[in-house]
Amino acid sequence: MSIFLGYIFLGISLAAPIGPINAAQLDKGIKNGFFHAWLVGLGAMTADAVYMLAVYLGVVNFLEIPFMKAFLWCFGFFVLIYTGIKSLLSAGKVISSYRGKGESSIKSFMSGFLISLSNPLTILFWLGIYGSVLAKTAAEYDKAHVILYSGAIFIGLLLWDLTMAGVASSFRRFLTGKILAFISILSGFSLIGFGIYFGVEAYKLLF
């Protein structure tokens, strides 16, 4: 049980560092409430599942090709810059009352999915951390335990997703419209900042 709880904590630790997903969840939660912020996290978790499966199936070598690395950095650059600019443009529309009716659930989900899927840091995270966890677990336990402990990591991701969605939606209840708009602008610049970083990394690889 202690090992299982340890892997849950690992899942929380993987999701906790402030990055594009957390910024996007805050932005979505402030504008549209808990459900939409949770959907952003759920989309990100779906992308995480894709990478976990890729690592499990041994697709590590394919992602080590320089062209693939450059492509992933570029893709991340475009997705984050677009999402950040969209956040900045819609900051003026942020109001303290619930506005989720006009927002598509699919859009919230796909936003999280694409940001996480196009984030090379997510890929490196899963290749490095989950890859080593998988190697260690597979060496010590049978296949059932590997699946069980992988599930524990996912529980940790889900717990953090719910926490972030709760925090984001709570902000909008207590803060004024101007402060909410400011946080949304800050979130947008944060996403653009990550996007620029990805763009610089892509440039280094290509030139």
C-alpha positions as a Markdown table, in Angstrom:
| # | Residue | x | y | z |
|---|---|---|---|---|
| 1 | Met | 0.0 | 0.0 | 0.0 |
| 2 | Ser | 2.9 | 2.4 | 0.8 |
| 3 | Ile | 4.3 | 1.8 | -2.6 |
| 4 | Phe | 0.9 | 2.4 | -4.2 |
| 5 | Leu | 0.6 | 5.7 | -2.3 |
| 6 | Gly | 4.1 | 6.6 | -3.3 |
| 7 | Tyr | 3.2 | 6.3 | -7.0 |
| 8 | Ile | 0.0 | 8.5 | -6.4 |
| 9 | Phe | 2.3 | 11.1 | -4.9 |
| 10 | Leu | 4.6 | 10.8 | -7.9 |
| 11 | Gly | 1.6 | 11.5 | -10.2 |
| 12 | Ile | 0.8 | 14.6 | -8.1 |
| 13 | Ser | 4.4 | 15.7 | -8.3 |
| 14 | Leu | 4.5 | 15.3 | -12.1 |
| 15 | Ala | 1.4 | 17.5 | -12.5 |
| 16 | Ala | 2.2 | 20.1 | -9.8 |
| 17 | Pro | 5.0 | 22.2 | -11.4 |
| 18 | Ile | 3.6 | 25.4 | -12.8 |
| 19 | Gly | 3.5 | 25.1 | -16.5 |
| 20 | Pro | 1.2 | 25.7 | -19.6 |
| 21 | Ile | -1.5 | 23.3 | -18.4 |
| 22 | Asn | -1.8 | 24.9 | -14.9 |
| 23 | Ala | -1.9 | 28.4 | -16.5 |
| 24 | Ala | -4.6 | 27.3 | -19.0 |
| 25 | Gln | -6.6 | 25.7 | -16.2 |
| 26 | Leu | -6.5 | 28.9 | -14.1 |
| 27 | Asp | -7.6 | 30.9 | -17.2 |
| 28 | Lys | -10.4 | 28.5 | -18.1 |
| 29 | Gly | -11.6 | 28.1 | -14.5 |
| 30 | Ile | -11.7 | 31.9 | -13.9 |
| 31 | Lys | -13.7 | 32.5 | -17.1 |
| 32 | Asn | -16.0 | 29.4 | -17.2 |
| 33 | Gly | -15.9 | 27.7 | -13.8 |
| 34 | Phe | -14.9 | 24.3 | -12.3 |
| 35 | Phe | -16.2 | 22.0 | -15.1 |
| 36 | His | -14.3 | 23.6 | -17.9 |
| 37 | Ala | -11.1 | 23.9 | -15.9 |
| 38 | Trp | -11.4 | 20.2 | -15.1 |
| 39 | Leu | -11.9 | 19.4 | -18.8 |
| 40 | Val | -8.7 | 21.2 | -19.6 |
| 41 | Gly | -6.9 | 18.9 | -17.1 |
| 42 | Leu | -8.7 | 15.9 | -18.4 |
| 43 | Gly | -7.6 | 16.6 | -21.9 |
| 44 | Ala | -4.0 | 17.0 | -20.6 |
| 45 | Met | -4.4 | 13.6 | -18.8 |
| 46 | Thr | -5.5 | 12.0 | -22.0 |
| 47 | Ala | -2.3 | 13.3 | -23.7 |
| 48 | Asp | -0.3 | 11.9 | -20.7 |
| 49 | Ala | -2.0 | 8.5 | -21.3 |
| 50 | Val | -0.9 | 8.6 | -24.9 |
| 51 | Tyr | 2.7 | 9.2 | -23.8 |
| 52 | Met | 2.6 | 6.6 | -21.1 |
| 53 | Leu | 1.4 | 4.1 | -23.6 |
| 54 | Ala | 4.1 | 5.2 | -26.1 |
| 55 | Val | 6.8 | 4.7 | -23.4 |
| 56 | Tyr | 5.2 | 1.4 | -22.4 |
| 57 | Leu | 5.4 | 0.2 | -26.1 |
| 58 | Gly | 8.9 | 1.5 | -26.4 |
| 59 | Val | 8.5 | 4.4 | -28.9 |
| 60 | Val | 11.4 | 6.2 | -27.1 |
| 61 | Asn | 13.9 | 5.8 | -30.0 |
| 62 | Phe | 11.6 | 7.3 | -32.6 |
| 63 | Leu | 11.2 | 10.5 | -30.5 |
| 64 | Glu | 15.0 | 10.8 | -30.2 |
| 65 | Ile | 15.3 | 11.7 | -33.9 |
| 66 | Pro | 16.4 | 15.4 | -34.2 |
| 67 | Phe | 13.8 | 16.1 | -36.9 |
| 68 | Met | 11.0 | 14.8 | -34.6 |
| 69 | Lys | 12.4 | 16.8 | -31.7 |
| 70 | Ala | 12.4 | 20.0 | -33.8 |
| 71 | Phe | 8.9 | 19.3 | -35.1 |
| 72 | Leu | 7.6 | 18.8 | -31.5 |
| 73 | Trp | 9.2 | 22.1 | -30.3 |
| 74 | Cys | 7.7 | 24.0 | -33.3 |
| 75 | Phe | 4.2 | 22.4 | -32.8 |
| 76 | Gly | 4.4 | 23.4 | -29.1 |
| 77 | Phe | 5.4 | 26.9 | -30.0 |
| 78 | Phe | 2.4 | 27.5 | -32.3 |
| 79 | Val | -0.2 | 25.9 | -29.9 |
| 80 | Leu | 1.0 | 27.9 | -26.9 |
| 81 | Ile | 1.4 | 31.2 | -28.7 |
| 82 | Tyr | -2.1 | 30.8 | -30.2 |
| 83 | Thr | -3.7 | 29.8 | -26.8 |
| 84 | Gly | -1.8 | 32.7 | -25.0 |
| 85 | Ile | -3.0 | 35.3 | -27.5 |
| 86 | Lys | -6.5 | 34.0 | -27.3 |
| 87 | Ser | -6.4 | 34.3 | -23.5 |
| 88 | Leu | -5.2 | 37.9 | -23.8 |
| 89 | Leu | -7.9 | 38.9 | -26.3 |
| 90 | Ser | -10.6 | 37.4 | -24.2 |
| 91 | Ala | -9.4 | 38.9 | -20.9 |
| 92 | Gly | -11.7 | 41.9 | -21.2 |
| 93 | Lys | -14.7 | 39.6 | -21.4 |
| 94 | Val | -14.0 | 38.0 | -18.0 |
| 95 | Ile | -16.8 | 38.6 | -15.5 |
| 96 | Ser | -17.4 | 37.3 | -12.1 |
| 97 | Ser | -20.7 | 35.6 | -12.9 |
| 98 | Tyr | -20.7 | 32.1 | -14.6 |
| 99 | Arg | -20.2 | 32.3 | -18.3 |
| 100 | Gly | -19.8 | 28.7 | -19.2 |
| 101 | Lys | -23.0 | 28.3 | -21.2 |
| 102 | Gly | -21.5 | 29.7 | -24.3 |
| 103 | Glu | -18.2 | 27.7 | -24.1 |
| 104 | Ser | -17.9 | 24.4 | -25.7 |
| 105 | Ser | -16.9 | 21.5 | -23.5 |
| 106 | Ile | -15.0 | 19.9 | -26.4 |
| 107 | Lys | -13.0 | 23.1 | -26.9 |
| 108 | Ser | -11.9 | 23.0 | -23.2 |
| 109 | Phe | -11.0 | 19.4 | -23.4 |
| 110 | Met | -9.1 | 19.8 | -26.8 |
| 111 | Ser | -7.3 | 22.8 | -25.4 |
| 112 | Gly | -5.8 | 20.8 | -22.6 |
| 113 | Phe | -5.1 | 17.8 | -24.9 |
| 114 | Leu | -3.3 | 19.9 | -27.5 |
| 115 | Ile | -1.2 | 21.9 | -25.0 |
| 116 | Ser | -0.1 | 18.8 | -23.3 |
| 117 | Leu | 0.4 | 16.8 | -26.4 |
| 118 | Ser | 2.5 | 19.5 | -28.1 |
| 119 | Asn | 4.6 | 20.2 | -25.0 |
| 120 | Pro | 8.1 | 18.7 | -25.5 |
| 121 | Leu | 8.7 | 19.0 | -21.8 |
| 122 | Thr | 5.8 | 16.7 | -21.2 |
| 123 | Ile | 7.4 | 14.2 | -23.6 |
| 124 | Leu | 10.8 | 14.5 | -21.9 |
| 125 | Phe | 9.0 | 14.1 | -18.5 |
| 126 | Trp | 7.3 | 10.9 | -19.5 |
| 127 | Leu | 10.3 | 9.5 | -21.3 |
| 128 | Gly | 12.6 | 10.2 | -18.5 |
| 129 | Ile | 10.5 | 9.7 | -15.3 |
| 130 | Tyr | 7.9 | 7.2 | -16.4 |
| 131 | Gly | 10.5 | 5.4 | -18.5 |
| 132 | Ser | 12.7 | 4.9 | -15.5 |
| 133 | Val | 9.8 | 4.0 | -13.2 |
| 134 | Leu | 8.6 | 1.5 | -15.8 |
| 135 | Ala | 12.1 | -0.1 | -16.1 |
| 136 | Lys | 12.4 | -0.4 | -12.3 |
| 137 | Thr | 8.9 | -1.7 | -11.7 |
| 138 | Ala | 9.1 | -4.2 | -14.6 |
| 139 | Ala | 12.4 | -5.5 | -13.2 |
| 140 | Glu | 11.0 | -6.0 | -9.7 |
| 141 | Tyr | 7.3 | -6.9 | -10.3 |
| 142 | Asp | 5.0 | -8.7 | -12.7 |
| 143 | Lys | 2.9 | -7.1 | -15.5 |
| 144 | Ala | -0.2 | -6.7 | -13.2 |
| 145 | His | 1.9 | -4.6 | -10.7 |
| 146 | Val | 3.2 | -2.4 | -13.6 |
| 147 | Ile | -0.4 | -1.7 | -14.7 |
| 148 | Leu | -1.5 | -1.1 | -11.0 |
| 149 | Tyr | 1.3 | 1.4 | -10.3 |
| 150 | Ser | 0.8 | 3.1 | -13.6 |
| 151 | Gly | -2.8 | 3.5 | -12.5 |
| 152 | Ala | -1.6 | 5.0 | -9.2 |
| 153 | Ile | 0.3 | 7.7 | -11.1 |
| 154 | Phe | -2.9 | 8.5 | -13.0 |
| 155 | Ile | -4.8 | 8.8 | -9.8 |
| 156 | Gly | -2.3 | 11.4 | -8.6 |
| 157 | Leu | -2.7 | 13.3 | -11.9 |
| 158 | Leu | -6.5 | 13.2 | -11.5 |
| 159 | Leu | -6.3 | 14.5 | -7.9 |
| 160 | Trp | -4.1 | 17.4 | -9.0 |
| 161 | Asp | -6.5 | 18.1 | -11.9 |
| 162 | Leu | -9.5 | 18.4 | -9.5 |
| 163 | Thr | -7.5 | 20.5 | -7.1 |
| 164 | Met | -6.5 | 23.0 | -9.8 |
| 165 | Ala | -10.0 | 23.1 | -11.2 |
| 166 | Gly | -11.3 | 23.8 | -7.7 |
| 167 | Val | -8.7 | 26.6 | -7.0 |
| 168 | Ala | -9.4 | 28.2 | -10.4 |
| 169 | Ser | -13.2 | 28.2 | -10.0 |
| 170 | Ser | -12.9 | 29.5 | -6.4 |
| 171 | Phe | -10.8 | 32.5 | -7.6 |
| 172 | Arg | -13.7 | 33.8 | -9.8 |
| 173 | Arg | -16.2 | 33.8 | -6.9 |
| 174 | Phe | -14.1 | 36.1 | -4.6 |
| 175 | Leu | -12.2 | 38.4 | -7.0 |
| 176 | Thr | -13.4 | 41.4 | -8.8 |
| 177 | Gly | -13.8 | 41.6 | -12.6 |
| 178 | Lys | -10.6 | 43.7 | -13.0 |
| 179 | Ile | -8.5 | 41.3 | -10.9 |
| 180 | Leu | -9.9 | 38.3 | -12.8 |
| 181 | Ala | -9.0 | 40.0 | -16.1 |
| 182 | Phe | -5.5 | 40.7 | -14.8 |
| 183 | Ile | -5.0 | 37.1 | -13.9 |
| 184 | Ser | -6.3 | 36.1 | -17.3 |
| 185 | Ile | -3.7 | 38.4 | -18.9 |
| 186 | Leu | -1.0 | 37.0 | -16.7 |
| 187 | Ser | -2.0 | 33.5 | -17.7 |
| 188 | Gly | -1.9 | 34.5 | -21.4 |
| 189 | Phe | 1.6 | 36.0 | -21.1 |
| 190 | Ser | 2.7 | 32.8 | -19.2 |
| 191 | Leu | 1.5 | 30.6 | -22.1 |
| 192 | Ile | 3.2 | 32.9 | -24.6 |
| 193 | Gly | 6.4 | 32.8 | -22.5 |
| 194 | Phe | 6.4 | 29.0 | -22.6 |
| 195 | Gly | 5.7 | 29.2 | -26.4 |
| 196 | Ile | 8.6 | 31.5 | -27.0 |
| 197 | Tyr | 10.9 | 29.2 | -25.0 |
| 198 | Phe | 9.7 | 26.3 | -27.2 |
| 199 | Gly | 10.4 | 28.4 | -30.3 |
| 200 | Val | 13.9 | 29.2 | -29.2 |
| 201 | Glu | 14.6 | 25.4 | -28.6 |
| 202 | Ala | 13.2 | 24.6 | -32.1 |
| 203 | Tyr | 15.5 | 27.3 | -33.6 |
| 204 | Lys | 18.5 | 25.8 | -31.8 |
| 205 | Leu | 17.8 | 22.4 | -33.2 |
| 206 | Leu | 17.1 | 23.6 | -36.8 |
| 207 | Phe | 19.9 | 26.2 | -37.1 |
